[in-house]
């Protein structure tokens, strides 16, 4: 068994020293627990930059395509090291592991470990020492592992399964839905009045969108639900494309765990007709973090609200090849400055574009 690298002690850093640590952290990286599938964990400078989950292929051609996509993503994101974790029986997992091993070695990508998990035990494909890795597997308890505990403290969540993750983004129902529907009607009327009001210029919408988005981030940061009337007004403001884009850039200011919680809540509670923008923000955030499953589910949720929403289609098209998972502060600052400059030059792009008809909120 090869030693797993130690990560430098920085804010929100979780040290991974053993295969059991890696197994314990994976559900928090992808957002849910799984018992079937393959997870590729990419690292650069001993820092996890992405965790991508794939279905186990049924046929050899599917395995070849899976490996091609995985290697392409690693090369594109300049990830020189990788760990692979397969979940399921050996006859399903091993062909993919063998194919990845050959392809990664040919590309000069260092394989830290290749692990198969099943029924509370794991096996390393890179270790043949029975004293270290017994033939009947090594037992592990992911819930009691220190890496899982630190993940929880860092604000990460591991839901029971992928379907539970999907459910977190479906429209709220019952009394909560009725309250948000009424608040949305009032917010829409407020926007329509301002859009036709004499003397109200277009720069109002960008400034209002920025301040209101910050207010909603602060609600989430302090652990409060966003009041229905503020949630509805946020939904209206996000229909302005520049407001939506700037709202995304704010996530660094409030802590790594705040933005996912905010945009999950907004997507879940917002009137379904207004879900495309917040769901796409959540999808784009997940894409940058290497959370491919969440990115796909959130983008699909956006398209359920608006089938022709370009931002969501772009995210789905990008998923197979991926994008650089991490962003520097400078890149986000530059993006915010670019959006602000564009708002000064073309302020009408921050005006709300109200949906014509209610969205179909049936479950996908």
C-alpha positions, 0 to 999 in steps of 0.5 A: 500500500503506498502512503497517501500524501499529507496535505498542507495545514491551511484553512479547511484542509483535511489531512489524508494519510491512509486509504481509509481516510480517502474512502471516508472523505469521498462521499463529502467530495461528491455530496453523497454515499454510493455502493456502486460506481467509480470515483476519480480523485485528482490531486495537484501539489497534494491538494484534492482538486476534483472528485468525479463519479462515474457509473461502472461500464457494462461493456468494454467499449464503455470502459474505453470511453470512460478512461478516455474522458477521465484521462482527458480531464486530468490532462486538461486540468494538469492533475499529475496525481490521482487516486481511484476508488471503485465501489462494487464487486471485483468482476465489475470494478477490476476491468475499469481499474486495469484500463485506467492503470494502463492509460494513466501510466502511459500518460505519466500520471502518478497513481497514488492508490487504486482501491475497491470497496465492498461491504465495509472492506477495501482492497488495494490493487497496488499492494500485494503484501498480505500483512498490509492488505489481507486477501479478504480485505481490510475493514473500515468504518468511514463514519468514525474516521477523522477525515469524515469528522473534519469534513463535517466541521468544514461544512461538507455534507454526505447525503445517503445516495444520489436520489436524496441529492436530487431531492434537495433541488426539487421544488418545495411543496405544501404551505411553504410553496404557497407562501413563496408563490404569494411572495413571488407574485408581489415581487413580480408586481414590484419589478413590473412597476419599477420597470415602467416607472419614469425616472428609474434608470437601468443602473438601479437593477445592478446595484440592487441585485448586488446588495440583495444578493449579499443580504441573502448570502449573509442570511445563509452565513448566519444559519437563517433561512431567507425570508420568503419575500426576500427569496422571491425578490432575489429570484426576480433580480437573478433573471437579469443576466449580469446580476446572476453572474455577479452573484456567482462571484460573491461566493469567496467572500462568505466561506467555502460552505456558504454558497452551496447551502445558499444556492441549494436553498434558493433552488429548492424554495424558489418559485419553479419559474425562477429556478433556472438562474440559481440552479445554474449558479449552483451547477457552475460552482459544483463544476469548478469544484469537480463535483460532476454529479451535483453539477449535472443534477443542478443543470438539469433542474435549471432546464426543467425550469427553462428548457432553453436556458443557455447557461445550463446547456453550456454546463452540461456540454462542459461536463465530459471534459471538465474545467479547472476546478479551482479558482484564484482570488485574482480570477474571481476579482477580475471576473467581478470587475469585468461584470461591473464594467459591463454593467456600467456600459450596458446596464440594461443587461441587469434588468429583470427578464420575467418569465412569461409562464409558470415552469412545469415543476413535475419531478424529473 
